[in-house]
Amino acid sequence: MMSGLGMRSPRTGALLWLLVTVMAIGSGLQKNSVVVDGALGVNWGTISNNPLPPGYVAQMLRASNLTKVKIFDSDYSVIRSMAGEDIEVMVAAPNDLLAELASDPSVAVDWVTQNITQFLFTPGGVNIKWVAVGNEPFLTAYNNSYVNTTFPALQNMQNALNQAGHSEVRAVIPFNADVMANNGSLPSTSSFKSEYLPQLRQILSLLNSTGAPFIVNLYPFISAFQANGNFPIEYAFFDGTTPVTDGNYIYYNELDASYDSLVVALAAEGYPNMPIVLGEVGWPTDGTALANNSLAQKFNQELVDHFLSGKGTPRRPGIELEGYLFSLLDEDAKSVAPGPFERHWGIYYYDGTAKYQLNLAGPNLNVLNTLVNAVNPPYMAPMYCVLASGNIDSTNLTENTNYACTYADCTDLLTGGSCSNLTTEAMASYAFNSYFQAQNQNPAACDFQSLAQTTTQDPSQGTCKFNIGLQHFSPSSASRSFIVFSFLPLLISAFVTSILLVST
């Protein structure tokens, strides 16, 4: 979804670190025998307090035979980790760079030199195929901030790529479904929003001239979540139990209907055969009742099967769908403005442990291509921060719990979350530990007015997992230019306060 983007120059230290990392973990991963079809990829985001280092992630991708990756920035260490890998990469320029890219072609030239050219060395370079110019720039929440700069930025970026001799790398724009006038209605009545047509027509003409696809992010989960029970949940999946008839076409799931809505809109603008790529599509696993491992596994497995079946959609039958699962890893520092589930889209937990089984080979029953975990993730010490034992003064428990949740991730504690059934004391422990790990296990971060203590005993309970943080690795600071809310303090504070008041 909305994501941070940035750039930086190479550093010798980063190269040495990468070499050591790859050597340390490379021998522990075993590659499956079948390569995942090129139509399916994953989004890899790094908005985390201590993200899994890129060397581990690149090896996971290789071992799981995931050959297409879309990233949300141009971080040097992330891109460099995919050098020599058989991985098709989409890098990105930030929304906050659109105005500069639009007004000054030399900005695009410099950006391409720094973020594309230096990685296309041979042999063994990075297989960069796409440059995303912005991310969801027409999103309603942006209040038209980027509408008038997106096309000229796209044009200057493609010109810069061509001038640098990289015409095989094409500039694209990942759009949100907000560009559609009647998102969720029958596909046959769909169109682009009229207020965006002047810009979209220029964009479509340029994309068509380079053979680039129209990229759109589609989320059946969001439709179900926002409908508050008024959305037939089975229509979000691929079971075919709630068909919708649209003239001669029958739709058995929302994804196909949303996809074909775009087909209709593109045809109306004169591009009936323009390729469509789903930039983001997936199902989260925590933070609300609809977000759990069971539903995520069901959706993502059915999605993979649907992608690779070759059936296409009612209006584009027999055309294999192409897109990127959202997402690879959980990101505990993402904005939760759209909802607390925003930090839990990963098919892997933060540490590179698969959340559930997922056969990436699709409906081929003779092939099994499962997710491969990271080997020996670089955990910090096996230490947790929990509520102190014995008779303690809990007068300030609510205040301290709220403080911890303001600066760390407590979305698992929300109603419907994996830790929502904990006792008041256990909730406090979870909050304290989350903060402690986010602060790199600094001893001073486990005090909370003498309410907390460290322990080496894992306090996890049932589905509620108390995490141990990863050793600190920071992508370039520029990659965090995205506006990140550390949390929604009022939401968590109100929730925790209500729990504590009820219990007392």
N, C-alpha and C positions, 0 to 999 in steps of 0.2 A: 504494500500500500504506500502511503506517502513516505518518502525515504530521503536520507541524507546523502549528499554527493560531494566529491572534492577531488583534489589532486596533490601530488608532491613530486619532488625530484628524487632520483635514486640515491641510496647511501651505501657505502661499503659495508657498514655494520649490518644493514638489513640483508645484504647478500650473504654475509657470513652466517647470520642467524638462520636464514632460510636453508642454507646448506646443512647446517648442524641438525635442524629440525627434520629435514627430509631423510637424512642418514639415520636419525634416531628411530623414526617410525616406519620407514619404507619397508623393511624386511618383515614387519609384522602383519601386513595386510595381504590377503589372498584374493586375487581377482577371479570373479566368476567367469564362466566359460562363454557367456553370450553377451554381446553388446546391446544395450538398450537402444531402441530405435531412435534415430535422430530427430523424430518429431516431438520428443518429450525432453524437457529440461527442468532445471530447478532455479529458483531465486535464492541468492546467497546474500543475506544482509548481515551487518556487523554492528548494529546499534545495541551494544551490550556493555556492561560494566567491565568485564574481562572476557572478550570473545575468544573462542577457540582459535589458536594461531593458524594462519593461512596454510602452512605446510601440512598440518594435520588434515585440514579440510580438502586440500587438493588430492591427498592420498585417499581419503574417503570417497571422493568423487570417482577416482580411477578404479578403486576396488569395487564400487557399486555399479561401474560401467555407465555412469551418468555422463553424457558427452556434450551436453549443452548447459551453459550457466549464464544467468543474467545477474549482474551485480548493480548496485545502486550508487556507485561512485567510480572514481578512477584512482583509488588508493594504490600506491606503488607496490607495497608488499603483497596485497591481495592479487593483483594482476600478475606480478612476477612469479607467484607460486604456481601459476598454471603454464609457465614456460616449459616446452617440451612435452606437454600432456596433449592427448588427442581430445581436447575439449574446445568446443566452439563457444566464444565468449562475447557477451554484450556488455560493454562498459557504458558509463553515463556521465553527462555534464549536468551540473546542478540547476535547479530552477532559478536560484538567485544569480546565476551567471547569464541567464537568457537576455537580459537587457544589454549587457556588454557584448555578447555574441551578436546580437541583432544590430547594434549601432556601429560596431567596428570590426570589419572582416579580419584584421590582424590578430584580434583576440582569438578567433577560431583557428587561425594559422598557428599561433603559439600553443594553443591547447592541443591541437593535433600533434605537433612536434613533441610535446612533453608527455602526452598520454597515449599516443598511438604509435608514432614512428619508432620510438625507442624500444618498443616491445616486439616489433615485426622483424627482428633479426633472423637470419638463417645461417645454419640450421638451428632448430630447437627453440624458436620464438613462440610467442603466444598467438593462438589462432583467433584474433579479434575479427569478428564478422559484422558487428553492429555497434553503432554509437547512439545511445538514447539521448536525445536532446530534451532535457527536462524530464519530469515524471508527473503524469496526470496534471499538466499545466492548466487545463480548463476545469479543474475540480471546483465545484460550487463554493466550497469553503474558502477558496483563494480570492473570491470577489473580483474576478476578472483581472487580477494583477498581472497575469502573464499572457493574456489572450492576444494582445497586439504585438508582442515580441517573439512569440513562438515560431511563426513562419520565417521571418527574416533570420532568426537564429539557426533554424534548420537549414535554410538555404546557404548561409555562410559556412556552416559546418560541412555540408556536402561539398561545397566549392573548395574548402580547405583540404578535405580528404583527397579530392581529385588532383589538386595542385601538388600535393605531396606524393602523388603516384599511388594512392591507396583507393582507387575507384572501386575495388572489390569490397571495401568496407563501406557500408551504407548507413546514412543517418536516418533515424526513425524517431517516432514519438509514442511512448506508451500513454494511451488515453484512459481515463476513467469512463464508466458507462454514463456519466453525467452529460456526455456530448449528445446522447439520444433524447429526442423530444418526448417519447412515451415509453421509457424503459419499463418493462414488465407487462406491457399490453401485447396484443396479438402482433406477430412479426409483420403481417401484411400491411399494418397501419403505421409502421415505424418510419422515422425520418430523423435527420440530425436537427438539433435545435436551430431555429432560424437565426438567432442572434450570433451563432458561431459560423454560419455558412460562408461569409466573406473570407474568413481566415481558413476554414476547412477546405474550401475549394482550391485555394492556393497550395495548401499542404498536400491534398490528394493529387494534384497535378504533378508536384515534385516527386512524391513517392512513386507515382506511376512511371515517371520518366526514368527512374533508377531501378525499377523492378522491386522496390521495397514493399513490405507488407504494411497493412493497417494493424496496429497493435492496440489491443483493448484489454483491460483488466475486468474480469467478470467473477462475481461472488454470489452463488446461490445461498451460501451461509448468511450473508448480510441481509438478503431478502427475507430469510426465515427469522433472523434475529430482530430485524426492525419491525416485522409484522405483528409482534407480540401475540402469537398464537393464531393469527388470522391467515396464515400461509400454510397450505398443505405440505407438511414437512416431507412427505414422500416425493413430492414434485422436485425437491432439491436434489434428490438422488436419481438413480438410473434404473429403478425397478419397473417403470412403466405402468404403475398402478393408478395414476391420475392423468389420463390423456387429455390434452387440450386440442380441439379441432380449429383449424384456421383455413377455411376453404378446403382445398384438396390436400392440405398438409395436416398431419397429426403429430403432436409433440408429446413426448413422454417424460421430458425433464426440462427444467428451466434453462439449463446451459444451452441446449440446442435451440430453444426459442430465442434466447438472448443473442446467440451467434447469428441466427437467421434474421433477426431484427437488423443487425448490422449489414448483412448481405442485401437486404431490401433497401436500406438507406444508401449503401454504396452504389447499387444499381440505379437508384433514382438520380444520382449525381454523375452517372455515365461510366461507372467502374464495376460492371457486374462480375468480373472475374478477378478483381484485386485480391491477392492473398490476405488472409486474416490470421493473425497470431494472437493467442491468449497470453498476455504478458504476465498475468497473475491469476491463479485459480487454485483453491484449496479449502481446507477446513481446519479450524483451530481446535485445541485440545484442553483448554482451561480458561477460567475466568468467568464463565457463565454456564447455565445448565445445558445449553445446546452444544457447548464446546467440551468434548471429552474424547478420549482415545478411541472408544468404540465407534462413535459416529465418524470421526476423522478417518479411521482405517476403512470403514465402509465407503465413504465418499471417495477417498483418494484411490482405493483399489478399483472401484467402479469407473472412476475417471480415467485411470491408466488403461483399463481394459477398453473403454470407449475410444480413447485416443488411438490406440493401436489396432483396433478392430478393422479400420479401413471403411467403416460404414458411412462416415461423414454425418451430415445433418440432412433433414428433409429437403432443404433447398440446395444443398451441395452434396448429393449422395455419392458415395464412393471416393470421396476426397478425405484422406487422412487428416485429422485435426493436428494442429501444431501449437505448442505453448510451453509454459513453464509453471511447474508446481510451486505454490507458495505455502511454505518456504522450506529451506533446508534446515535451519537451526532456529531455536527460540532466541528472542532478543529482549532481554530484561530491562532495557533502557528506552524502549520505543515509547512514543506518545500513546496514551490510552484514551485520547479524546474520542475516537470512534467507538471505543468500548474496551473493557479490561482484557478481552481475548487477544488484543493486538500483540501481546508479548508471547503468544503461544501458538503460532502458526506452524512451527517446525515439524517436519517428519522425524527430526532428531531433537533430543534435548540439547541444552546449551553445551554439553560436554561431548557431543558426538555419539551418544547412545541412542539407538533407534527406539522410538516410542512403541512401535508395533510392527508386525510383519507386513511387508508390502512387496508383492511380486511385480517388479518393474518390467518383466517380459510380457505383461498383458495377458490376453486371453489364450495364449498358446499353452495348452495344458502339458505339453511335453518339455517345457522349459521352466526353470526356476531361477530367477535373478533377484535375490533379496538384498536388502540394505546391509551394508557392512559397517560395523562400528569403528570409531577411532580406537587405535591401540595405545594404551597407556597415556590418556590425556594428562596434561601437565597440571594436576590438582595442587592446590596449596595443602598445607598440613591437614591431617584428618582431625580437625578440631571444629567444634560447634559452639555457639553462644546461646544459652538458654536461661530461662527464669531461674533465679537462685533457689536452691532447696531450703527447707526449714521455714521457720516463722519469720516472715519478712513484712515490712510495712509496704502494703500495696496501694497506698494513698495516691501515688503518682503513676500507677500502672497504665491507665488510659493515656495520659499525656506522653509517657515514654513510648508506648506502643505506636501512637499516632506519629511521633517523631521518627521512629524507625521506618514506618511505612511511607513517610513523606519523601525519604531519600533512598529507599530501596523498593524492590518489587514485592508487593503483598497481594497481587491479584488472585493468587490461589485461595486466599481467605474469603473472597467475595461469595455471595450466595450462588450455589451451583458449582463452585470451584472445588478442586480436589482436596482442599484443606478447610472447607467451610463447616465441617462437622466437628472440628476440634473444640476442646474446652477453652474457656477464657484464658487459662494459664498456658495451654499449649499454643494458642494463637499468639500470645505475647512472646513465647519462645521462638515461634516461627518468624515473627517480625524482627526480633533481636538478631536472630541468626542471619536473616536476609541482609540486614544492615552491616553486620560484622563481616560477612563475606564480601559485600560490595566495597567495604573499606580495607580490603586486602588483609583481613584478620589482624588488623591493628589492635593490640591489647586494649588501648584506650577506647575502642569502639564497642567493647563489651563491658559496660559499666551500668549505664542507665540509672544513675543515682543509686548505685549499689543493689539494683534489682536483678542483675544478671551475673552469670558466671560461665566460664568456658568448660567444655567437657569433650572427651574423646569418644563418648558413647553416642551412637547415632540415634537421635530422637525421632526419626521418621515413624509415622503411624499409618498403616494401611496404604491408601493411595496417595497420602500426603508425604511428599519427599522433601526432607531438609537437605539442601544442597551444600556442597563444599565448593568454594570458588576455584577458578582456574588462575594459575599464575599470570601476573599482569602482562598483557600484550595490548598495545594500543595502535590501531590503524591511525593513519595521519589525522591530525586534528582537523584538517580541512574536511575530512569525510564526515565530520559531525556538524557541518554547517546547517544541516536540517534543524528546524526548531524542535528540540526535544523537551518534552515535559518530563521531569524526573518522576512525577506521579500526579495524580489528581488528589491533592491533600484533603480537600473537603469531602470527597467521596469516601475515601478510606476512613478519615477521622469520624465521619458520621456513622459509618458502618460499625467500626470497632467500638465507638462510644455506646451505640445502641446495644451491642452484644454484652458489654460489661455492665451496663445499667440493668439489663434483664437478669443477668446472673447474680447481681447483688440485691 
